[in-house]
Amino acid sequence: MQIAFWSNYHGQAGVTSNTIATAIYIAMNYDFKILLTHTQYSKSNMESAFFSDSENKSSINFDDIGIDSIERLCKSGKLSSNEFSSYTKTLIDNRLDILTGSSKCKKELFEDMSNSIIKILNCANEAYDLVLVDLNSGIENDITNKVLKQSDIIIVNLSQNERVIREYFNKKEWNEVLKGKKTIIALGRYDFNSKCSSKYVKKIYNYKDDIYCIPYSSEFMDSNNNHSVLNFFFSNRKVKSNSSNYLFFKEIEMLSHNILENINTDIENLEKPMEDHGILRQFKLLLGMSS
């Protein structure tokens, strides 16, 4: 099952951070094997949320793993779902892997990757229960369009900028690409004091479905900048209602539940939060990674 995270505008709605947060939350709380990836031209903010530059150089050889290696296998006809995970990096044992992005320049990426991206993601969907893809914004990118059409659910990430919201609801180009797709709207970096609230958006555009309001969390963003986003989630797995991070986690939880419900998942039977000893083991792995 493939979930695409996309926005009509670049850099305003926190698409990458929303993708990361959703993937980690589901992995920590449900018995799924999840792949996290993106289609940026080079190593993006997604990798840096988990690995420092020194860790990238010492523990990750981007020639041996990542989407470039997968693409070479695809072009040679040797790509197999049985070995797909060998080209990924494990983030949470048996639950969450990351397929790192391309190191190619833009021209090469479009010439090569555009022709193989669907085969690559089809193989990923055979190897994993869920595949979460962070896409480039807009619809000018051929890879973005192909992945949107292939995806089962599209998380439309919008900001509270009224122009961004207005163009999403009124621009016909989006309708052509998203036609027939299950879409879920998430307002990223949400300010609960803004006039442009989810209630306001639903009223103005007569939108009947739920809108998820993912607030800006300075601690979450700091953890992304410090390559410690997993630590942030592990430390807040039992977040209390009086915590400054409570609303952030609550909205990610509700968004995740909606995604799982829309793929006809029996949530209750698959809900399996990581136990304390599993969290402890992950902390040890993280410490070993950074030592």
C-alpha positions in Angstrom: 0.0 0.0 0.0 1.5 3.3 -1.1 1.0 6.7 0.6 2.2 9.8 -1.1 2.9 13.1 0.8 2.6 16.0 -1.6 1.9 19.8 -1.6 1.0 22.3 -4.3 3.6 24.7 -3.0 7.2 24.1 -2.1 8.6 24.7 1.4 5.5 25.9 3.3 3.7 22.9 4.7 6.4 20.8 6.2 5.8 17.9 3.8 9.1 16.0 4.6 8.7 16.4 8.4 5.0 15.3 8.2 6.1 12.2 6.2 8.8 11.4 8.7 6.5 11.9 11.7 3.7 9.7 10.3 6.1 6.9 9.3 7.7 6.8 12.8 4.4 7.0 14.6 2.9 4.0 12.7 6.1 2.0 13.0 6.2 2.5 16.8 2.5 1.6 17.3 1.5 -0.9 14.7 2.9 -4.2 13.5 3.7 -3.1 10.0 6.9 -3.3 7.9 7.2 0.2 6.5 9.5 1.8 3.9 10.2 5.6 4.1 11.6 7.3 1.0 11.5 10.4 -1.2 12.1 11.5 -4.8 14.3 14.5 -4.2 17.3 15.0 -6.6 19.9 14.4 -3.9 20.1 13.5 -0.2 17.3 15.6 1.4 16.2 16.8 4.8 14.8 13.3 5.3 18.2 11.6 5.6 19.6 14.4 7.8 16.7 13.9 10.3 18.3 10.5 11.1 22.0 10.8 10.1 24.6 13.4 10.5 27.0 14.1 7.7 29.8 12.1 9.4 27.4 9.2 9.9 26.4 9.4 6.2 30.1 9.1 5.3 31.1 6.4 7.8 28.0 4.1 8.0 26.2 4.7 4.7 27.8 4.1 1.4 25.3 5.7 -1.0 26.8 3.7 -3.9 25.8 0.4 -2.2 22.4 1.3 -0.9 19.6 3.7 -1.8 17.5 4.4 -4.8 20.5 4.6 -7.3 21.5 1.1 -6.5 17.9 -0.1 -6.7 17.6 1.6 -10.1 20.7 -0.1 -11.4 19.2 -3.5 -10.5 15.9 -2.4 -12.1 17.6 -1.5 -15.4 19.5 -4.8 -15.4 16.4 -6.8 -14.7 17.7 -8.1 -11.4 15.4 -6.2 -9.0 13.7 -8.5 -6.6 11.4 -7.8 -3.7 13.2 -10.5 -1.7 16.4 -8.5 -1.6 14.9 -5.0 -1.7 15.6 -4.3 2.0 19.3 -5.1 1.5 19.5 -1.7 -0.2 17.8 0.2 2.6 18.9 1.5 6.0 17.1 0.1 9.1 15.7 2.8 11.4 13.5 0.6 13.7 14.2 -3.1 13.6 11.6 -5.1 11.7 9.3 -2.0 11.4 10.9 0.9 9.6 13.5 1.2 6.8 14.6 4.2 4.8 15.5 4.1 1.1 17.9 6.9 0.7 17.6 9.3 -2.2 19.5 9.8 -5.4 22.9 11.4 -5.6 22.5 12.2 -9.3 22.0 15.6 -10.9 18.6 16.7 -12.0 19.1 15.8 -15.7 20.3 12.3 -15.1 17.5 11.7 -12.6 14.9 12.6 -15.1 16.4 10.6 -17.9 16.9 7.4 -15.9 14.8 7.4 -12.8 11.6 8.5 -14.5 11.6 5.4 -16.6 12.0 3.0 -13.6 10.4 4.7 -10.6 7.1 2.8 -11.0 8.9 -0.6 -11.2 10.9 0.3 -8.2 7.9 1.3 -6.1 5.9 -1.7 -7.3 8.8 -3.9 -6.0 8.8 -1.9 -2.7 5.1 -2.5 -2.3 5.7 -6.2 -2.6 8.5 -6.1 0.0 6.7 -3.8 2.6 3.2 -3.4 4.1 3.3 0.4 3.7 5.5 2.6 1.5 5.5 6.3 2.4 6.9 8.6 -0.3 7.8 12.3 0.1 7.3 13.9 -3.3 8.4 17.1 -4.9 5.7 19.8 -4.9 3.5 20.8 -7.8 2.8 18.8 -10.9 5.6 19.9 -13.2 7.8 17.0 -12.2 7.3 13.8 -14.3 8.3 11.5 -11.4 5.9 13.3 -9.0 3.0 12.8 -11.4 3.8 9.1 -11.9 4.0 8.4 -8.2 0.8 10.4 -7.5 -1.1 8.3 -10.1 0.4 5.1 -8.6 -0.4 5.9 -5.0 -3.3 4.6 -3.0 -3.7 7.6 -0.7 -2.4 11.1 -1.2 -1.7 13.3 1.9 -2.2 16.9 0.6 0.0 19.1 2.7 -1.2 22.7 2.8 0.0 25.7 4.8 -2.3 28.4 6.3 -1.4 30.8 3.5 -4.8 31.6 1.9 -3.3 31.8 -1.5 -1.9 28.2 -1.2 -5.3 26.9 0.0 -7.2 28.8 -2.6 -5.1 27.6 -5.5 -5.4 24.0 -4.3 -9.2 24.1 -4.2 -9.6 26.2 -7.4 -6.8 25.1 -9.7 -8.1 22.6 -12.3 -4.6 21.1 -12.9 -4.7 19.4 -9.5 -8.1 17.9 -10.2 -6.7 16.1 -13.3 -3.8 14.6 -11.4 -5.7 13.7 -8.2 -8.9 12.6 -9.9 -10.3 9.4 -8.4 -7.7 9.4 -5.6 -8.3 9.2 -1.9 -6.9 12.5 -0.6 -6.4 13.6 3.0 -5.6 17.2 3.8 -3.1 18.1 6.5 -2.3 21.7 7.4 1.4 21.7 8.3 3.1 24.0 10.8 -0.3 24.8 12.1 -1.0 27.9 14.2 -4.2 27.5 16.2 -4.5 31.3 16.6 -4.6 31.9 12.8 -7.8 33.2 11.2 -7.1 30.6 8.5 -8.2 27.6 10.7 -9.3 24.2 9.6 -12.9 25.2 10.4 -12.5 28.3 8.3 -11.2 26.3 5.3 -14.0 23.8 5.6 -16.6 26.5 5.6 -15.2 28.6 2.8 -14.7 25.6 0.4 -17.5 23.5 1.7 -15.1 20.7 2.5 -16.8 17.9 4.4 -13.9 15.6 5.3 -11.6 15.9 8.3 -8.6 18.2 8.1 -5.6 17.4 10.2 -3.8 20.3 11.9 -0.2 19.4 12.6 1.2 22.2 14.8 4.7 23.5 14.6 6.9 21.8 17.3 10.2 23.5 18.0 11.4 20.3 19.7 10.5 18.2 16.7 12.2 20.6 14.3 15.3 20.7 16.6 15.4 16.9 16.6 15.4 17.0 12.8 18.2 19.5 12.7 20.2 17.4 15.3 19.7 14.1 13.4 17.8 12.8 16.5 14.2 12.5 15.4 13.9 8.9 16.5 15.1 9.9 20.0 12.4 12.6 20.1 9.7 10.0 19.3 11.0 7.4 21.7 11.2 10.0 24.5 7.7 11.2 23.9 6.0 7.9 23.4 3.9 8.4 26.5 3.4 12.2 26.1 1.1 13.8 28.6 -1.7 16.2 27.9 0.1 19.0 29.6 3.2 18.7 27.4 3.9 21.3 24.8 4.2 18.4 22.3 0.8 16.9 23.1 -1.1 18.4 20.2 1.6 17.6 17.7 1.5 13.9 18.6 -2.3 13.9 18.8 -2.7 15.2 15.3 -0.1 12.8 13.9 -1.9 10.0 15.7 -5.3 11.0 14.2 -3.8 11.4 10.7 -2.1 7.9 11.0 -5.4 6.4 12.1 -7.2 7.9 9.1 -4.6 6.5 6.8 -4.9 3.0 8.2 -8.7 3.1 8.2 -8.7 4.1 4.6 -6.6 1.0 3.6 -9.2 -1.2 5.2 -6.9 -2.1 8.1 -8.2 -3.8 11.2 -6.4 -1.3 13.4 -7.2 -2.9 16.7 -5.7 -6.3 15.7 -2.6 -4.7 14.3 -2.0 -2.2 17.1 1.2 -3.3 18.7 3.1 -0.5 20.4 6.8 -1.2 20.9 7.5 -2.4 24.4 9.9 -0.7 26.7 12.6 -3.3 26.1 12.3 -2.7 22.4 12.6 1.0 22.9 15.7 0.5 25.1 17.3 -1.7 22.4 16.7 1.0 19.8 18.3 3.6 22.1 21.3 1.4 22.4 21.5 1.0 18.6 21.2 4.8 18.2 24.0 5.3 20.7 26.1 2.8 18.9 25.4 4.6 15.6 26.6 7.9 16.9 29.6 6.6 18.8 
